[in-house]
Amino acid sequence: MPMQGGGMEIKMDELRIGVIGLGCRGRDNLETILGFDGVKVTAVCDVYEDFCDRGVEKVVTEQNIAPFKTTDYREVLKRDDVDIVTVFTSWETHIKIAVDAMKAGKIVGLEVGGAASLDECWELVNTQRETGVKFMLLENCCYGRTELLVRNIVRDGIFGDIVHCHGAYAHDLRQEVTCGKENRHYRLKHYLSRNCENYPTHELGPIAKILDINRGNRMTRLVSVSSKAMGAERYINDRADSFVNRDLIGKKFKQGDIVNTLITCENGETISLTLDTTLPRSYSREFTVRGTKGMYEENTNSIFLDGDKEGDSFKQYKEIFGNAEKFEDKYLPDYWKNITERQIKIGHGGMDYFVFKAFFDAVRENKPMPIDVYDAAAWMCITALSEYSIANGNVPVDIPDFTDGEWKVRKRFDV
């Protein structure tokens, strides 16, 4: 049996997992985990008893054995029948739980979200260094079909030297945010009390992999600006006669409707991120990659290459809408070409399956995690830094080097 970080032996034929956090995302992820062979959920935990009960029912249905149940995550960390913990709790608790889990010798898979402070990012990094326990940020968008297609095109030099990338979390969350009390969802209190790029990793993760962040490159500085906050308040007031949570009627929200963040990189590239969650819109991550020889744009699923067309640029633009599909035969990873219906149904069109498979494979094979603690800290700290930038008149803020200079020698590691 291979030894994992912290000196813990893992039985490769059965990974024993404690699932901490069973809200909406946690329940979806629990179902994903239970769909893997050689994985056994031995413990479930949530601060809400009824969420725990639902988790137990799901595990019993799939495994025919009831897992240990608790509302105190520390009880999960004490158990000898838990080798791995997956943390799907609120933004304000998930890093602390991950830190405590590594100190207890448990391998950690951490759900995404922004950080409340730089201090907790440093604590995450330092704990992983001190314990040697394996850690992975479960950023599913790094395994997205489009993101991996474009990454492979970039790696082949088709776009030339990459100059700029853009991404967004553009998702109408007005109902989810404003009904947070009824749904017991943590986003509500954040939108009432904070103004920042609160959910950066979906858009930043794939971009960071393309730009080799923490592996030959690093993010150096950011500045964030915010619009006024009107969307959530208007959503509630327009429904005042029937809105369930009467306490929110007329309440002012702090979170700006649109937050734009501009990031500079050591190697000269720029990154722009947009948070857009409290105005009516369709979903998009606005994934865009610009190079000296061409570009990709998600909103039209199009690739434009220098020299392909001549003449009217607007006509060219319309003619290439949707042409990215033509590049899939050569550049789409084989596992996306061969995806099964079951993998698609697991969640987010297959991304959830692939990120958990990568996590479990790295544990079983005792290999480095494809999205490691340095990635987690660098991506999640954007929340805390953007909050500071906005609160202080949109000032530029330095981004820490969590690798302590190792980014200069660390080798590229694609997911």
Contacts in CASP RR format, 6 or more apart in sequence:
PFRMAT RR
TARGET T0000
AUTHOR 0000-0000-0000
METHOD contacts of the structure
MODEL  1
MPMQGGGMEIKMDELRIGVIGLGCRGRDNLETILGFDGVKVTAVCDVYED
FCDRGVEKVVTEQNIAPFKTTDYREVLKRDDVDIVTVFTSWETHIKIAVD
AMKAGKIVGLEVGGAASLDECWELVNTQRETGVKFMLLENCCYGRTELLV
RNIVRDGIFGDIVHCHGAYAHDLRQEVTCGKENRHYRLKHYLSRNCENYP
THELGPIAKILDINRGNRMTRLVSVSSKAMGAERYINDRADSFVNRDLIG
KKFKQGDIVNTLITCENGETISLTLDTTLPRSYSREFTVRGTKGMYEENT
NSIFLDGDKEGDSFKQYKEIFGNAEKFEDKYLPDYWKNITERQIKIGHGG
MDYFVFKAFFDAVRENKPMPIDVYDAAAWMCITALSEYSIANGNVPVDIP
DFTDGEWKVRKRFDV
1 9 0 8 1.000
1 10 0 8 1.000
1 11 0 8 1.000
1 12 0 8 1.000
2 9 0 8 1.000
2 10 0 8 1.000
2 12 0 8 1.000
2 366 0 8 1.000
3 9 0 8 1.000
3 366 0 8 1.000
4 10 0 8 1.000
4 83 0 8 1.000
4 107 0 8 1.000
4 133 0 8 1.000
4 134 0 8 1.000
4 363 0 8 1.000
4 366 0 8 1.000
5 105 0 8 1.000
5 107 0 8 1.000
5 131 0 8 1.000
5 132 0 8 1.000
5 133 0 8 1.000
5 134 0 8 1.000
6 105 0 8 1.000
6 131 0 8 1.000
6 132 0 8 1.000
6 133 0 8 1.000
7 105 0 8 1.000
8 83 0 8 1.000
8 105 0 8 1.000
8 106 0 8 1.000
8 107 0 8 1.000
8 133 0 8 1.000
10 83 0 8 1.000
10 107 0 8 1.000
10 363 0 8 1.000
10 364 0 8 1.000
11 83 0 8 1.000
12 364 0 8 1.000
13 38 0 8 1.000
14 38 0 8 1.000
14 39 0 8 1.000
14 40 0 8 1.000
15 38 0 8 1.000
15 39 0 8 1.000
15 40 0 8 1.000
15 83 0 8 1.000
15 84 0 8 1.000
15 360 0 8 1.000
15 363 0 8 1.000
15 364 0 8 1.000
16 40 0 8 1.000
16 42 0 8 1.000
16 81 0 8 1.000
16 82 0 8 1.000
16 83 0 8 1.000
16 84 0 8 1.000
17 33 0 8 1.000
17 39 0 8 1.000
17 40 0 8 1.000
17 41 0 8 1.000
17 42 0 8 1.000
17 43 0 8 1.000
17 82 0 8 1.000
17 83 0 8 1.000
17 84 0 8 1.000
17 85 0 8 1.000
17 86 0 8 1.000
18 41 0 8 1.000
18 42 0 8 1.000
18 43 0 8 1.000
18 44 0 8 1.000
18 45 0 8 1.000
18 67 0 8 1.000
18 76 0 8 1.000
18 82 0 8 1.000
18 84 0 8 1.000
18 85 0 8 1.000
18 86 0 8 1.000
19 26 0 8 1.000
19 29 0 8 1.000
19 30 0 8 1.000
19 33 0 8 1.000
19 41 0 8 1.000
19 43 0 8 1.000
19 44 0 8 1.000
19 45 0 8 1.000
19 55 0 8 1.000
19 85 0 8 1.000
19 86 0 8 1.000
19 88 0 8 1.000
20 45 0 8 1.000
20 46 0 8 1.000
20 73 0 8 1.000
20 76 0 8 1.000
20 85 0 8 1.000
20 86 0 8 1.000
20 87 0 8 1.000
20 88 0 8 1.000
20 89 0 8 1.000
20 97 0 8 1.000
21 45 0 8 1.000
21 46 0 8 1.000
21 51 0 8 1.000
21 87 0 8 1.000
21 88 0 8 1.000
21 89 0 8 1.000
22 30 0 8 1.000
22 44 0 8 1.000
22 45 0 8 1.000
22 46 0 8 1.000
22 48 0 8 1.000
22 51 0 8 1.000
22 52 0 8 1.000
22 54 0 8 1.000
22 55 0 8 1.000
22 88 0 8 1.000
23 46 0 8 1.000
23 48 0 8 1.000
23 51 0 8 1.000
23 88 0 8 1.000
23 184 0 8 1.000
24 183 0 8 1.000
24 185 0 8 1.000
25 88 0 8 1.000
25 111 0 8 1.000
26 88 0 8 1.000
26 111 0 8 1.000
27 51 0 8 1.000
27 54 0 8 1.000
27 55 0 8 1.000
27 58 0 8 1.000
28 347 0 8 1.000
28 352 0 8 1.000
29 86 0 8 1.000
29 88 0 8 1.000
29 111 0 8 1.000
29 138 0 8 1.000
29 352 0 8 1.000
29 356 0 8 1.000
30 41 0 8 1.000
30 44 0 8 1.000
30 55 0 8 1.000
30 58 0 8 1.000
30 59 0 8 1.000
31 58 0 8 1.000
31 346 0 8 1.000
32 346 0 8 1.000
32 347 0 8 1.000
32 352 0 8 1.000
32 353 0 8 1.000
32 356 0 8 1.000
33 39 0 8 1.000
33 41 0 8 1.000
33 86 0 8 1.000
33 356 0 8 1.000
34 41 0 8 1.000
34 58 0 8 1.000
34 59 0 8 1.000
34 62 0 8 1.000
34 63 0 8 1.000
35 62 0 8 1.000
35 346 0 8 1.000
36 356 0 8 1.000
36 357 0 8 1.000
36 360 0 8 1.000
39 360 0 8 1.000
40 63 0 8 1.000
41 59 0 8 1.000
41 63 0 8 1.000
41 67 0 8 1.000
42 67 0 8 1.000
42 68 0 8 1.000
42 79 0 8 1.000
42 81 0 8 1.000
42 82 0 8 1.000
43 67 0 8 1.000
43 68 0 8 1.000
43 69 0 8 1.000
43 70 0 8 1.000
43 76 0 8 1.000
43 79 0 8 1.000
43 81 0 8 1.000
43 82 0 8 1.000
44 52 0 8 1.000
44 55 0 8 1.000
44 56 0 8 1.000
44 59 0 8 1.000
44 67 0 8 1.000
44 68 0 8 1.000
44 69 0 8 1.000
44 70 0 8 1.000
45 52 0 8 1.000
45 69 0 8 1.000
45 70 0 8 1.000
45 71 0 8 1.000
45 72 0 8 1.000
45 73 0 8 1.000
45 75 0 8 1.000
45 76 0 8 1.000
46 52 0 8 1.000
46 71 0 8 1.000
47 71 0 8 1.000
48 71 0 8 1.000
48 184 0 8 1.000
49 71 0 8 1.000
52 69 0 8 1.000
52 70 0 8 1.000
52 71 0 8 1.000
53 69 0 8 1.000
56 66 0 8 1.000
56 67 0 8 1.000
56 69 0 8 1.000
59 65 0 8 1.000
59 66 0 8 1.000
59 67 0 8 1.000
60 66 0 8 1.000
68 75 0 8 1.000
68 76 0 8 1.000
68 79 0 8 1.000
68 81 0 8 1.000
70 76 0 8 1.000
73 89 0 8 1.000
73 97 0 8 1.000
73 100 0 8 1.000
74 100 0 8 1.000
76 82 0 8 1.000
76 85 0 8 1.000
77 85 0 8 1.000
77 100 0 8 1.000
77 101 0 8 1.000
77 104 0 8 1.000
77 106 0 8 1.000
78 104 0 8 1.000
82 106 0 8 1.000
83 106 0 8 1.000
83 107 0 8 1.000
84 106 0 8 1.000
84 107 0 8 1.000
84 108 0 8 1.000
84 109 0 8 1.000
84 363 0 8 1.000
85 97 0 8 1.000
85 101 0 8 1.000
85 106 0 8 1.000
85 107 0 8 1.000
85 108 0 8 1.000
85 109 0 8 1.000
86 108 0 8 1.000
86 109 0 8 1.000
86 110 0 8 1.000
86 111 0 8 1.000
86 138 0 8 1.000
87 94 0 8 1.000
87 97 0 8 1.000
87 98 0 8 1.000
87 101 0 8 1.000
87 108 0 8 1.000
87 109 0 8 1.000
87 110 0 8 1.000
87 111 0 8 1.000
88 94 0 8 1.000
88 111 0 8 1.000
89 97 0 8 1.000
89 111 0 8 1.000
90 186 0 8 1.000
91 113 0 8 1.000
91 114 0 8 1.000
91 116 0 8 1.000
91 186 0 8 1.000
91 190 0 8 1.000
91 198 0 8 1.000
92 116 0 8 1.000
92 186 0 8 1.000
94 110 0 8 1.000
94 111 0 8 1.000
94 113 0 8 1.000
95 110 0 8 1.000
95 115 0 8 1.000
95 116 0 8 1.000
95 120 0 8 1.000
95 121 0 8 1.000
95 123 0 8 1.000
95 124 0 8 1.000
95 380 0 8 1.000
96 120 0 8 1.000
98 108 0 8 1.000
98 109 0 8 1.000
98 110 0 8 1.000
98 124 0 8 1.000
98 135 0 8 1.000
99 120 0 8 1.000
99 123 0 8 1.000
99 124 0 8 1.000
99 127 0 8 1.000
101 108 0 8 1.000
101 133 0 8 1.000
102 108 0 8 1.000
102 127 0 8 1.000
102 128 0 8 1.000
102 131 0 8 1.000
102 132 0 8 1.000
102 133 0 8 1.000
102 135 0 8 1.000
103 127 0 8 1.000
103 131 0 8 1.000
105 131 0 8 1.000
105 133 0 8 1.000
106 133 0 8 1.000
107 133 0 8 1.000
107 134 0 8 1.000
107 135 0 8 1.000
107 363 0 8 1.000
108 133 0 8 1.000
108 134 0 8 1.000
108 135 0 8 1.000
108 136 0 8 1.000
109 135 0 8 1.000
109 136 0 8 1.000
109 137 0 8 1.000
109 138 0 8 1.000
109 359 0 8 1.000
110 135 0 8 1.000
110 136 0 8 1.000
110 137 0 8 1.000
110 138 0 8 1.000
110 376 0 8 1.000
111 138 0 8 1.000
112 137 0 8 1.000
112 138 0 8 1.000
112 139 0 8 1.000
112 140 0 8 1.000
112 199 0 8 1.000
112 201 0 8 1.000
112 202 0 8 1.000
112 380 0 8 1.000
113 198 0 8 1.000
113 199 0 8 1.000
113 200 0 8 1.000
113 201 0 8 1.000
113 380 0 8 1.000
113 383 0 8 1.000
114 198 0 8 1.000
114 199 0 8 1.000
114 200 0 8 1.000
114 201 0 8 1.000
114 380 0 8 1.000
114 382 0 8 1.000
114 383 0 8 1.000
114 384 0 8 1.000
115 121 0 8 1.000
115 377 0 8 1.000
115 380 0 8 1.000
115 381 0 8 1.000
115 383 0 8 1.000
115 384 0 8 1.000
116 383 0 8 1.000
116 384 0 8 1.000
117 384 0 8 1.000
118 381 0 8 1.000
118 384 0 8 1.000
118 385 0 8 1.000
118 400 0 8 1.000
121 376 0 8 1.000
121 377 0 8 1.000
121 380 0 8 1.000
121 381 0 8 1.000
121 384 0 8 1.000
121 400 0 8 1.000
121 402 0 8 1.000
122 377 0 8 1.000
122 400 0 8 1.000
122 402 0 8 1.000
124 135 0 8 1.000
124 373 0 8 1.000
124 376 0 8 1.000
124 377 0 8 1.000
125 373 0 8 1.000
125 374 0 8 1.000
125 377 0 8 1.000
125 402 0 8 1.000
128 135 0 8 1.000
128 373 0 8 1.000
129 373 0 8 1.000
134 362 0 8 1.000
134 363 0 8 1.000
134 369 0 8 1.000
135 369 0 8 1.000
135 372 0 8 1.000
135 373 0 8 1.000
135 376 0 8 1.000
136 358 0 8 1.000
136 359 0 8 1.000
136 362 0 8 1.000
136 369 0 8 1.000
136 370 0 8 1.000
136 371 0 8 1.000
136 372 0 8 1.000
137 201 0 8 1.000
137 371 0 8 1.000
137 372 0 8 1.000
137 373 0 8 1.000
137 375 0 8 1.000
137 376 0 8 1.000
137 379 0 8 1.000
137 380 0 8 1.000
138 355 0 8 1.000
138 356 0 8 1.000
138 359 0 8 1.000
138 371 0 8 1.000
139 201 0 8 1.000
139 202 0 8 1.000
139 205 0 8 1.000
139 355 0 8 1.000
139 371 0 8 1.000
139 375 0 8 1.000
139 379 0 8 1.000
140 348 0 8 1.000
140 351 0 8 1.000
140 352 0 8 1.000
140 354 0 8 1.000
140 355 0 8 1.000
141 147 0 8 1.000
141 201 0 8 1.000
141 202 0 8 1.000
141 203 0 8 1.000
141 205 0 8 1.000
141 206 0 8 1.000
141 285 0 8 1.000
141 351 0 8 1.000
142 205 0 8 1.000
142 206 0 8 1.000
142 209 0 8 1.000
142 355 0 8 1.000
142 370 0 8 1.000
142 371 0 8 1.000
142 415 0 8 1.000
143 350 0 8 1.000
143 351 0 8 1.000
143 354 0 8 1.000
143 355 0 8 1.000
143 358 0 8 1.000
143 415 0 8 1.000
144 206 0 8 1.000
144 336 0 8 1.000
144 350 0 8 1.000
144 351 0 8 1.000
144 354 0 8 1.000
145 332 0 8 1.000
145 336 0 8 1.000
145 349 0 8 1.000
145 350 0 8 1.000
145 351 0 8 1.000
146 287 0 8 1.000
146 298 0 8 1.000
146 301 0 8 1.000
146 324 0 8 1.000
147 206 0 8 1.000
147 287 0 8 1.000
148 332 0 8 1.000
148 333 0 8 1.000
148 336 0 8 1.000
148 415 0 8 1.000
149 324 0 8 1.000
149 327 0 8 1.000
149 328 0 8 1.000
149 331 0 8 1.000
149 332 0 8 1.000
149 333 0 8 1.000
149 336 0 8 1.000
150 210 0 8 1.000
150 287 0 8 1.000
150 289 0 8 1.000
150 296 0 8 1.000
150 324 0 8 1.000
151 206 0 8 1.000
151 209 0 8 1.000
151 210 0 8 1.000
151 414 0 8 1.000
152 331 0 8 1.000
152 332 0 8 1.000
152 333 0 8 1.000
153 159 0 8 1.000
153 296 0 8 1.000
153 303 0 8 1.000
153 327 0 8 1.000
153 331 0 8 1.000
154 162 0 8 1.000
154 210 0 8 1.000
154 289 0 8 1.000
155 414 0 8 1.000
156 331 0 8 1.000
157 293 0 8 1.000
158 293 0 8 1.000
158 294 0 8 1.000
158 305 0 8 1.000
159 289 0 8 1.000
159 290 0 8 1.000
159 291 0 8 1.000
159 292 0 8 1.000
159 293 0 8 1.000
159 294 0 8 1.000
159 295 0 8 1.000
159 296 0 8 1.000
159 305 0 8 1.000
160 291 0 8 1.000
160 292 0 8 1.000
160 293 0 8 1.000
160 294 0 8 1.000
161 291 0 8 1.000
161 292 0 8 1.000
162 210 0 8 1.000
162 211 0 8 1.000
162 269 0 8 1.000
162 289 0 8 1.000
162 290 0 8 1.000
162 291 0 8 1.000
163 269 0 8 1.000
163 270 0 8 1.000
163 290 0 8 1.000
163 291 0 8 1.000
163 292 0 8 1.000
164 269 0 8 1.000
164 270 0 8 1.000
164 271 0 8 1.000
164 272 0 8 1.000
164 290 0 8 1.000
164 291 0 8 1.000
165 207 0 8 1.000
165 210 0 8 1.000
165 211 0 8 1.000
165 269 0 8 1.000
165 270 0 8 1.000
165 271 0 8 1.000
165 272 0 8 1.000
165 288 0 8 1.000
165 289 0 8 1.000
165 290 0 8 1.000
166 271 0 8 1.000
166 272 0 8 1.000
166 273 0 8 1.000
166 274 0 8 1.000
166 286 0 8 1.000
166 287 0 8 1.000
166 288 0 8 1.000
166 290 0 8 1.000
167 203 0 8 1.000
167 204 0 8 1.000
167 207 0 8 1.000
167 271 0 8 1.000
167 272 0 8 1.000
167 273 0 8 1.000
167 274 0 8 1.000
167 285 0 8 1.000
167 286 0 8 1.000
167 287 0 8 1.000
167 288 0 8 1.000
168 203 0 8 1.000
168 273 0 8 1.000
168 274 0 8 1.000
168 275 0 8 1.000
168 276 0 8 1.000
168 284 0 8 1.000
168 285 0 8 1.000
168 286 0 8 1.000
169 199 0 8 1.000
169 200 0 8 1.000
169 202 0 8 1.000
169 203 0 8 1.000
169 274 0 8 1.000
169 275 0 8 1.000
169 276 0 8 1.000
169 277 0 8 1.000
169 285 0 8 1.000
170 274 0 8 1.000
170 276 0 8 1.000
170 277 0 8 1.000
170 281 0 8 1.000
170 283 0 8 1.000
170 284 0 8 1.000
170 285 0 8 1.000
170 286 0 8 1.000
171 276 0 8 1.000
171 277 0 8 1.000
171 281 0 8 1.000
171 283 0 8 1.000
172 277 0 8 1.000
172 278 0 8 1.000
172 279 0 8 1.000
172 280 0 8 1.000
172 281 0 8 1.000
172 282 0 8 1.000
172 283 0 8 1.000
173 187 0 8 1.000
173 277 0 8 1.000
173 278 0 8 1.000
174 231 0 8 1.000
174 232 0 8 1.000
174 235 0 8 1.000
174 277 0 8 1.000
174 278 0 8 1.000
174 279 0 8 1.000
174 280 0 8 1.000
175 235 0 8 1.000
176 183 0 8 1.000
176 185 0 8 1.000
176 187 0 8 1.000
177 185 0 8 1.000
177 187 0 8 1.000
177 188 0 8 1.000
177 191 0 8 1.000
177 232 0 8 1.000
177 277 0 8 1.000
177 278 0 8 1.000
178 188 0 8 1.000
178 232 0 8 1.000
178 235 0 8 1.000
178 236 0 8 1.000
178 243 0 8 1.000
178 245 0 8 1.000
178 248 0 8 1.000
179 185 0 8 1.000
179 188 0 8 1.000
179 244 0 8 1.000
179 245 0 8 1.000
180 187 0 8 1.000
180 188 0 8 1.000
180 245 0 8 1.000
181 188 0 8 1.000
181 245 0 8 1.000
181 247 0 8 1.000
181 248 0 8 1.000
182 244 0 8 1.000
182 245 0 8 1.000
190 198 0 8 1.000
190 255 0 8 1.000
191 232 0 8 1.000
191 253 0 8 1.000
191 254 0 8 1.000
191 255 0 8 1.000
191 278 0 8 1.000
192 251 0 8 1.000
192 253 0 8 1.000
192 254 0 8 1.000
192 255 0 8 1.000
193 254 0 8 1.000
194 254 0 8 1.000
194 255 0 8 1.000
194 387 0 8 1.000
195 226 0 8 1.000
195 229 0 8 1.000
195 254 0 8 1.000
195 255 0 8 1.000
195 256 0 8 1.000
195 259 0 8 1.000
195 387 0 8 1.000
195 390 0 8 1.000
195 391 0 8 1.000
196 224 0 8 1.000
196 255 0 8 1.000
196 259 0 8 1.000
196 383 0 8 1.000
196 384 0 8 1.000
196 386 0 8 1.000
196 387 0 8 1.000
196 390 0 8 1.000
197 224 0 8 1.000
197 259 0 8 1.000
197 261 0 8 1.000
197 273 0 8 1.000
197 275 0 8 1.000
197 382 0 8 1.000
197 383 0 8 1.000
197 386 0 8 1.000
198 255 0 8 1.000
198 259 0 8 1.000
198 275 0 8 1.000
198 383 0 8 1.000
199 275 0 8 1.000
199 277 0 8 1.000
199 383 0 8 1.000
200 261 0 8 1.000
200 273 0 8 1.000
200 275 0 8 1.000
200 379 0 8 1.000
200 380 0 8 1.000
200 382 0 8 1.000
200 383 0 8 1.000
200 386 0 8 1.000
201 379 0 8 1.000
201 380 0 8 1.000
202 285 0 8 1.000
203 273 0 8 1.000
203 274 0 8 1.000
203 285 0 8 1.000
203 286 0 8 1.000
203 287 0 8 1.000
204 271 0 8 1.000
204 273 0 8 1.000
204 379 0 8 1.000
204 382 0 8 1.000
205 371 0 8 1.000
205 375 0 8 1.000
205 379 0 8 1.000
206 287 0 8 1.000
207 271 0 8 1.000
207 287 0 8 1.000
207 289 0 8 1.000
208 214 0 8 1.000
208 219 0 8 1.000
208 375 0 8 1.000
208 378 0 8 1.000
208 379 0 8 1.000
209 414 0 8 1.000
209 415 0 8 1.000
210 289 0 8 1.000
211 217 0 8 1.000
211 265 0 8 1.000
211 267 0 8 1.000
211 269 0 8 1.000
211 271 0 8 1.000
212 412 0 8 1.000
213 219 0 8 1.000
213 265 0 8 1.000
213 375 0 8 1.000
213 378 0 8 1.000
213 407 0 8 1.000
214 374 0 8 1.000
214 375 0 8 1.000
214 378 0 8 1.000
214 402 0 8 1.000
214 403 0 8 1.000
214 407 0 8 1.000
214 410 0 8 1.000
215 407 0 8 1.000
215 410 0 8 1.000
215 411 0 8 1.000
215 412 0 8 1.000
215 413 0 8 1.000
216 266 0 8 1.000
216 267 0 8 1.000
216 407 0 8 1.000
216 408 0 8 1.000
216 409 0 8 1.000
216 410 0 8 1.000
216 412 0 8 1.000
217 265 0 8 1.000
217 266 0 8 1.000
217 267 0 8 1.000
217 269 0 8 1.000
217 407 0 8 1.000
218 265 0 8 1.000
218 266 0 8 1.000
218 378 0 8 1.000
218 399 0 8 1.000
218 401 0 8 1.000
218 403 0 8 1.000
218 407 0 8 1.000
219 263 0 8 1.000
219 264 0 8 1.000
219 265 0 8 1.000
219 266 0 8 1.000
219 271 0 8 1.000
219 378 0 8 1.000
219 399 0 8 1.000
220 263 0 8 1.000
220 264 0 8 1.000
220 265 0 8 1.000
220 266 0 8 1.000
220 398 0 8 1.000
220 399 0 8 1.000
221 263 0 8 1.000
221 264 0 8 1.000
221 396 0 8 1.000
221 397 0 8 1.000
221 398 0 8 1.000
221 399 0 8 1.000
222 261 0 8 1.000
222 262 0 8 1.000
222 263 0 8 1.000
222 264 0 8 1.000
222 382 0 8 1.000
222 385 0 8 1.000
222 386 0 8 1.000
222 389 0 8 1.000
222 396 0 8 1.000
222 397 0 8 1.000
222 399 0 8 1.000
223 261 0 8 1.000
223 262 0 8 1.000
223 389 0 8 1.000
223 394 0 8 1.000
223 395 0 8 1.000
223 396 0 8 1.000
223 397 0 8 1.000
224 259 0 8 1.000
224 260 0 8 1.000
224 261 0 8 1.000
224 262 0 8 1.000
224 385 0 8 1.000
224 386 0 8 1.000
224 387 0 8 1.000
224 389 0 8 1.000
224 390 0 8 1.000
224 394 0 8 1.000
225 259 0 8 1.000
225 260 0 8 1.000
225 390 0 8 1.000
225 394 0 8 1.000
226 256 0 8 1.000
226 258 0 8 1.000
226 259 0 8 1.000
226 260 0 8 1.000
226 390 0 8 1.000
227 256 0 8 1.000
227 257 0 8 1.000
227 258 0 8 1.000
227 259 0 8 1.000
228 256 0 8 1.000
228 257 0 8 1.000
229 252 0 8 1.000
229 253 0 8 1.000
229 254 0 8 1.000
229 255 0 8 1.000
229 256 0 8 1.000
229 257 0 8 1.000
229 278 0 8 1.000
230 257 0 8 1.000
231 253 0 8 1.000
231 257 0 8 1.000
231 278 0 8 1.000
231 279 0 8 1.000
232 253 0 8 1.000
232 255 0 8 1.000
232 278 0 8 1.000
233 250 0 8 1.000
233 251 0 8 1.000
233 252 0 8 1.000
233 253 0 8 1.000
235 278 0 8 1.000
236 243 0 8 1.000
236 248 0 8 1.000
236 249 0 8 1.000
236 250 0 8 1.000
236 251 0 8 1.000
237 249 0 8 1.000
237 250 0 8 1.000
240 249 0 8 1.000
243 249 0 8 1.000
253 278 0 8 1.000
255 278 0 8 1.000
256 278 0 8 1.000
257 276 0 8 1.000
257 277 0 8 1.000
257 278 0 8 1.000
257 279 0 8 1.000
258 274 0 8 1.000
258 275 0 8 1.000
258 276 0 8 1.000
258 279 0 8 1.000
259 274 0 8 1.000
259 275 0 8 1.000
259 386 0 8 1.000
259 390 0 8 1.000
260 272 0 8 1.000
260 273 0 8 1.000
260 274 0 8 1.000
261 272 0 8 1.000
261 273 0 8 1.000
261 274 0 8 1.000
261 275 0 8 1.000
261 382 0 8 1.000
261 386 0 8 1.000
261 389 0 8 1.000
262 270 0 8 1.000
262 271 0 8 1.000
262 272 0 8 1.000
263 270 0 8 1.000
263 271 0 8 1.000
263 272 0 8 1.000
263 273 0 8 1.000
263 382 0 8 1.000
263 399 0 8 1.000
264 270 0 8 1.000
265 271 0 8 1.000
266 407 0 8 1.000
273 382 0 8 1.000
274 286 0 8 1.000
284 298 0 8 1.000
284 299 0 8 1.000
285 298 0 8 1.000
286 298 0 8 1.000
286 299 0 8 1.000
287 296 0 8 1.000
287 298 0 8 1.000
288 295 0 8 1.000
288 296 0 8 1.000
288 297 0 8 1.000
288 298 0 8 1.000
289 295 0 8 1.000
289 296 0 8 1.000
292 306 0 8 1.000
293 305 0 8 1.000
293 306 0 8 1.000
294 303 0 8 1.000
294 304 0 8 1.000
294 305 0 8 1.000
294 306 0 8 1.000
295 303 0 8 1.000
295 304 0 8 1.000
296 302 0 8 1.000
296 303 0 8 1.000
296 324 0 8 1.000
297 304 0 8 1.000
300 317 0 8 1.000
300 320 0 8 1.000
300 321 0 8 1.000
300 322 0 8 1.000
301 321 0 8 1.000
301 322 0 8 1.000
301 323 0 8 1.000
301 324 0 8 1.000
301 325 0 8 1.000
302 317 0 8 1.000
302 320 0 8 1.000
302 321 0 8 1.000
302 322 0 8 1.000
302 323 0 8 1.000
302 324 0 8 1.000
303 320 0 8 1.000
303 323 0 8 1.000
303 324 0 8 1.000
303 327 0 8 1.000
304 316 0 8 1.000
304 317 0 8 1.000
304 320 0 8 1.000
308 316 0 8 1.000
308 320 0 8 1.000
309 316 0 8 1.000
309 319 0 8 1.000
309 320 0 8 1.000
328 337 0 8 1.000
335 354 0 8 1.000
339 350 0 8 1.000
343 349 0 8 1.000
343 350 0 8 1.000
343 353 0 8 1.000
343 354 0 8 1.000
344 350 0 8 1.000
346 352 0 8 1.000
346 353 0 8 1.000
347 353 0 8 1.000
358 370 0 8 1.000
358 415 0 8 1.000
359 369 0 8 1.000
361 367 0 8 1.000
362 368 0 8 1.000
362 369 0 8 1.000
362 370 0 8 1.000
368 413 0 8 1.000
370 413 0 8 1.000
370 414 0 8 1.000
370 415 0 8 1.000
371 415 0 8 1.000
373 402 0 8 1.000
374 402 0 8 1.000
374 403 0 8 1.000
374 406 0 8 1.000
374 407 0 8 1.000
377 400 0 8 1.000
377 402 0 8 1.000
378 399 0 8 1.000
378 402 0 8 1.000
381 399 0 8 1.000
381 400 0 8 1.000
381 402 0 8 1.000
382 399 0 8 1.000
385 397 0 8 1.000
385 399 0 8 1.000
386 397 0 8 1.000
388 395 0 8 1.000
388 397 0 8 1.000
389 395 0 8 1.000
389 396 0 8 1.000
389 397 0 8 1.000
401 407 0 8 1.000
403 410 0 8 1.000
END
